[in-house]
C-alpha cells in the first residue's frame, strides 16, 4: 500500500462526529467577568496569558498536564485546558488560541504523537470552545500574526513564567519597538495574583467541595491504617489511598501529599513517603484534593497510627492545637495577614519557654522579637498561613508587603497551620519529645464578622481524633 493509499484508507469509514453545540459552562460568565476586570486594569493594552505546554518527565514521556493558574482562572477551562493554548486580551477583546481537533484526512489525526487523536484523544473544536466558554477562539498557528498585527510593544505584556516560547515571541516583537516599561510583565503577574485574593460565592463553593472530598480521602486513610502498618511501605500505602480518592473525586492531588510517620514528620516537606508506619508512630498527613476546576484543599492532620496518643505526643499535640486556636481567632476582617502568625507563634513560644527549651534568661518577648529573637523557631521554622485557591500557595506573585502586611477581607480563604517539630537527634529537646512532629492545618474563610473554618468537620482535638480512628476500626 502506498502512503497516499494508506492516508485515504485511515481517513475513511468513521461515524460522523457529534455536532450538537456544547452547553455553556457554569463558570463561563464568571470567567468573562474576570477578563473584564483585568482589562479595566490595563486599558488599551494587549495581554498575553499562556496556558503553558507539556513538561517532560523522562525522555519522550510527559508529566500529567496542568495549565497555568492565571489562564485557568480567566478562561474557566480548568483541567479541560489544552497544552500550548494562549489567551489574548486585546483592549478587552478576548481570543483563545489553541490547537483544535484535526480533520481525519490529515496526518496529524493518526501520526502526531503530541496532538494526534489516535495518541492523545480528541480535542475540542473551535465551535465547542466558543459555545461552552463564550470566548472567541482561533487556531494556535494564527497567534504570531495576531500578536504582531498593529503591535505597540510598549502596550504588550505577557505572563512570562507560563510559557517561555510565548515569552520569546513577545520579546521578539519588542526588539524594534519603543522601550517597554520596566517591570511591565511583573506588574501583570501581581495583578493576576491580586484578582484571586477574594473569592466569589462560586469559588467558595468549589473550595467547599474540594475540602469535602479531602475529608473523604482522610476517612479512607484512617480506615486503611491497619493495612499500612501490616503491609510495609506504609507511607506509600497511605499516599496511594489518598491519591486514589483524589483522582476519583476530582482532578487529582493538589500537591504532592506528605505522609510522614515518626521522625519523618519533622521534615517539613517530606514527600518521599518511603517509610514504614508503626503502631506507636504519629503520622502527619498533609494532603488536598484538586477539583477539575483546579481549586484545591490543603489540610493537615496528625494521627496516632495505633489509635491512641502517648503522653508526650498528646502534650505536643495540645500545644499545637492551642496555637492553632489562637491563629484562628486572629482571622477576622481588618486584621493583617501577619497577625495570624503572630498569634499562633506566641503560643508556641510560651509553650517551649514553659518546657525550659529556650536559652537561659531568654523571655517569650525576647524570642518573639523580629530583629533579635527567633530561638523558638528551632521547633517551628515555617509560617502559619498562606492564601489558598487554585494554587495551593495562592496569590504568590504579590509583593511581600502586600501579602504579609495585607488586610484580611471577607471572601479570602487561607490556611492556619502551626506545628512543633522535635527531630530525633535534637539534643536540646526532652528525650521523650524526640522524633515527634505535629502539624494541624485547616482551611478558613474570612467572613463579614470573623471567619468560618471550612474544614471544621474533620476532627481536631486529641479526643476527637482518637474517636475518629476508633470509629473507623469498628
N, C-alpha and C positions, 0 to 999 in steps of 0.2 A: 504494500500500500504506500502510495506517495504521501508526502507531508500534507499536500493540499487535499488529498482524498481523506486523510485522517482528520484534518480540521473540519471538513464538511461532515464527516460521519459523527464526530463527537459533538458537533453543534446541533445535530438533528435528533428528533424523537423525544423531545421533552414536553411535558404538560405545560400549558400556558401558566404564566406567573399570575399570582393574585394581584388584581388591580384595584381592589376596594381601597378608597382613601383611608389612611391611618387616622384613628381617633385622636383628638387633641389631648396632649398630656396635661395632667392636673397642674404641673409646675410651669407650664408654658407661659401663662400670663404673669406669674410671679417673676420668672426669668426676664421677661420683657420689661417689667418694671425695674429690675436691677440694671439692665442695659441702659434704660432711660436715665436712671440716676447717675450712672457712670458718665454718660455723655454730657450731662449737665456740669459735671466737674471738669470736663476738658472740652469746652465748646470749640467747634471748628477744627478739631483735631482728628487724625486718623490713628486709631488704637488697634494694635495687633496683639491678640491673645491666643497663643497656640495651645493645642491640647497636649503636644509632645508626642514623641514617637516610641516605638518599642525599644526596650533595653536588653542587651544581650546578657544572658545568664552564662552560657558556655557555648563556644563555637557557633553553631547555627541554631541554637535554641534560645528563646527569649523568656524573660520574666512575664508573668501574667500582666496584662496591660491595665494601667490606671491613669486616667487623664489628669492633667494639671488642675488643681482645685479651682483656680480662677476661671478657667474655661468651663468646668462643670457647673460652677455657680451661675455663670452668665448665660449659659445655654439651657440648663436643666437636663442635659443628656445623662449625667451621672455615669454609671457603668456601661451605658449603651454607646458612649463616645467611640468614634473610630480613630485609630492611631493616625498621627500626622495632620489631623484636622486643624483648621485655624479660623478663629472668629475675628472679623474685622469690623470695627465700628468707624464709619466714615462720617464725621459730623452727625453722629447719632444713628445713621442708617446701618443696620446690621446685615452682614452676609457671612454665612458659614461655608467655608471652602473645605471640601473633603473628597475622598476618592469613592465615588458611588459604585453601585452594582454594575459590573461589566456585562455587556451582551454575551450570549452564549457562543456567538460566532467569532469571538475574539480569543487570541491566545492567552490573554490574562485569565480567562474563565477556567482553564484547566492547567496552565503551565506556570503561573506565577505563584511561588510558594509563600510569598508575603501577603499578597492581596487576593489570589485566585479563590473562587468559590469552592473549587474542589478541595482546597487545602485549609481554608480558614472559615468557610461557610459564607452564606450570602450577606452582603452588606445592604444598607438601606439605599433606596433611590433618592434622587433629589426631591422628587414629589413627596415621598414619605416624610422626609425631614421637614419640608415646608409645611405639610399638613399637620404633623404631630407636634412640632415645636414652634411653629409660627415664625420661622426665620427664613429669609431668602437664602437660597443655597446655590452653590456653583461648584464645578469640578475643581479639584485642587490644582490642576495644571494651569488654571487661569489666575492663580494667586500672584505670580511675579508681575504680570502685566497690570493687574488691578492695583497693586501697591505702587507701581511706577507711574500710573496714569495721573497726570496733573499733580504730581507729588511735590509737596513742600516739606523737605526733610526736617525743617525746624518745627513742623507740626506733626511729626510722626513719632510714635512711641511704641515700644514692644516690651512684652514680658520676657526678658532675656533668658531667664533660667529655664523656661518651659521647653524650648526647642532651639539649640544652638544654630541649626541650619537656617531657621527663620530669622534669628537674630543677625546672622551674617548677611542674609538677603536685605534686611533693613539697613544694616551698616553700609552695604554697597550703594544703596540709594542716597545715603547721607554724604558720601565722599565728595561729590562735586557741588553740593548744595550749601546753603548758609549754615553757619555754626549751630549745632544743637545745644540747647540749654544744658549746662552741667547738671547731672543727676535727673534728667528728664525721665528715664526709664525707671529709676529708683522711686521717683515720685508716684508713678503709675502703680508700682508694686505696693507701696504703702497705702495708696488709696483703695486698692482692691482688698487689702487686708482689713482696712477700717470698715469697709462695706459689710463685712461678715461679723463685726463685733456684736451687733444687736440682732437677734433672731426674730422673725415674724412668727405668727401662730402656726403656719405650715411647717416651718423649720423646727419649731419646738415640738410639734407632733412627730416629726421624723426622729428627733432625739429621744422622745419617749419610747418610740418603737424600738430603736436601737438598744436602749437600756433594758427594755423588757426582754428582748432577745438575748442580751448578755446575761440577764438573771437566769434565763432557762439554761444557758450554757454552763453557768456556775452550778445550777442544780444537777446537771448531768455529771459534772466533775465530782461533786460530792458523792453521788451515787456510785461513781467508778473508783473512789479512793481505795477500797479494799483490793481491787484488781491492780491498781497502780503499785500498791505495796507488794502484792504477791508475785506479780509477773516480772518484776525487774524493769530497769529503764523507766522508772515511774514518772519522772518529769516529762519524758517524751509521751508517755501514755496520756497524761493529763493534757498536754499540748494538743495531742491528736483528738481527744474527746472534744475539747473546746472548738478546735478547727472544724470538726465535722458539723457541729451545731451552727457555727458561724457561717459556714458555706451553705448549709441547708436553709437557714433563716434569712440570709442576706447575701451580700456580695462576697463576704469572707471576713477575715480578721481585719480590724482597722489598723493594726500594727503588729509586729512580732510579739507573740504572747510571752510573758515572763512567768515561768512555772518553776519557782526556786525553792527547793527544800533544804532545810537545815542551814548550814553556813552559806549556801549559795544565795540565800535571801539578802545577805549583806553585800552583794554586788548589785548596785542599783539597777543596772540594765542587764541582768542575767537573761540572755535569750538563747544560750546554747542548749539549755534544757537536756543535759546529758546525765543528770544524776539519778541516784536512787531516791525513793521515798520510804522512810522508815516510820514505824508506828509512833515513836517518840518525837518525830520532827514536827516543827511548824512548816507549812508550805505557803509561800507568798505567791499569789496568783494575780497578775496584773494583765487584764485582757479586755477586749471590747469587740463587739460585732459591728461591722460596717454594712449599712444597707446598700441597696442598689442605687439609692440617691447619693451615696458616699458620705452620709452623716454617720458618725461613729461614736459609740460609747467608749469610756475609759474608766474602768472600775478595778479596784484592788481590794481583795480580802485575804487575810492571813488566817489560815485554818490549822487546827491541830489534827494531824493526819490520823491519829488514833482515836480522835473523838473528844479528848479532854485536854485542857491546858494544864501544864505543870505549874507549880507555884511561881517560879521565876518568869515563865512565859506569860502567865496571867498578869504579873506585876508590870512587865514591859508593855503588854498589850493595853492595859488600862491607862498607862501614861500616854500612849499614842492616841487612844480614844479621847482622853481628856483634852489633848492638844487639838484634835480634830474638832471637838465641840467648840472650843474657843475660836478656831478658824471659821467654822460655820456661822457663829454668832456675829462675826465681823462682815458677813456677806449681806450688805443692805445698801440701797441707793444712797449716794452721797459720800460713802466711804471710798477710799482709794484701794486699788488692787493690792498694793503693798501691805495694807492693813491686815489682810488675811494671814499673810506670812508672819507679820509681827505678833499677832495674837497667838498663833499656834506655837511659834518658836519660844515665846515667853514661857509657856507651859513646859516645853521641852527643857529649856534652860533651868527652870525651877526644879524640875524632877532630877536632872543629872546633878545639879548642885545639892539637892537633898540626899542623893546617893553618895555624895562625897567624891564625885569624879572630877570636878574642876580643880585646877591647881590651888594650893593652899592660899587663902586670902582673897581669891577671886570671887567677887559677888555676882549675883544674877545680872544686875545692871551693867557691870563691867564686861561680862561676856557678851551681852547684847549690844554693846557699843559698836556701831558700824565701822568706826575708824580704827579702834584699837583692840576690839574684842574678838570673839569668834571661837572660844575654846569649845563651846557646846557643839560646834559644827563637826567635831570629830565623830559624833554619833548621829548627826543628821545633816548631811552635806548639801542636800538638794533643796530647791524651792518648794513651797507648799501648794502652789496653784498655777494653773495655766488656762487660757481660753480653750474652748472645745467646740467642735462643729464638724465641718467637712474634712478638716485636718485634725489629727489628734492633738497637736500643738498648733491651734488655730491662730490666725491673725499675726503670725510670727514676723512679718515684714515691717511692723510698726517700729518707730523709734523707741528705744528703751524707756525714755521719759514718758512717752505716750502710753506705753504698755504698763510698766510697773507703777508709774505715777498716775495712770488714768483713773478717772472717776467711774465707779460702778453705776450702771444704768439698767433699768428694767429691760428684760429681754436678753441680757448677756447670760451665757452658760459657761461655767468654769468648773474646775476640779478643786477639791480640798483634800490634800493627801500628805499629811505629816508622816514621819516614820522615825524609828530608832533602830540602829544597826550596830551590833556588837560582834565584831569579827572574832573568829575562833582563836586567832593569835594576838588579840588585843590584851596586852598585859596590864593596861590601865583599867580595864573593865573587871568587875567582880567575876570570879571563876564561874559562878552559876549563871551568869548572863552570856558568857562567851558562846558564839555560834548561833545566837538568836537574833533574827531580824524581823521587824514588824512594820508594815505599812497598811494604812486604811485609807481608801480613796473613794469619794463619792462625786457625782455629777450634779451640779447645783445651778438652778435658775434664779437670777435676780428678779424679784417681783417689786411691785409698787411700794410695798411696806416691809420688805425684808427679803426672804428667799424661800425657795422650795427645793428640798432635797429630792431630786428626780429618781434617785436610786435608793430611797429610804426603805423600800420593800425588802431589800437584801439585808439580812441581819447584820448588826454591827457589834452589839455588846458581847462580852465573852460568854455570858449565859445563853444569849440568843444564838450565838454561833454554835455552841455545843448542842443546843436543841435542834438546830438546823441539821447538823451532822447525824444526830440521833434519829431524827425522823426519816432520813434517807436510808439508814441501816435497818429500819423497822423496829 
